[in-house]
Amino acid sequence: MTDWPSLIRDIPDFPKPGIVFKDITPVLADADGFAAAIATMAAPWHAAPPAAFVGIEARGFIFAAALAQALHTGFVPVRKPGKLPARTQVHDYALEYGSDRLEIHADALPAGARVVLVDDVLATGGTLRAALALCRRIGCDVVGASVLVELQALDGRAAWGADVPLHAALRG
Ligand code: AMP
């Protein structure tokens, strides 16, 4: 299998000084690398695929949509404010400085639908926790979460808690 982790590159001081940004675009640009990364992310969900993978804007869309195709499930977007056209549920959450908001279509899935949350990078875990709260608010059964890369130093896994399985294709 292609060594897709070696395709991820560190970009220092982006988007601001002190942040080391994990640039996953070279993985996407490599046909074998992209396929291998998706195969790794899909593996935990083969046995019991969810009704949908829920992708978090923007890079989460890429992985969630590819997983949905790989496992023949639906795809549902969680978006930044003001982007979704129909009625939404919103969730506000605190950032280190300030706050942010995510939205999901209120009727995106029937109540009780099993979903897996997807993003590219797990850092502090705030984004994934916000998506968890949103999906629960529309009645979904969140059975797991999948990220391509977990930044272990930031301890997002501890903040995530233990009741919903969290799978990281790469821990670094
Ligand atoms: P957090 O809410 O702190 O877990 O941050 C996760 C979100 O921010 C994800 O949507 C990531 O795409 C993005 N993110 C945070 N830190 C990084 C990083 N070092 N490199 C790339 N993306 C990041």
Residues whose N, C-alpha, C, O or C-beta is under 5 A from the ligand:
A	BS01	AMP	V20 F21 K22 E57 D119 D120 V121 L122 A123 T124 G125 G126 T127 L128 G156
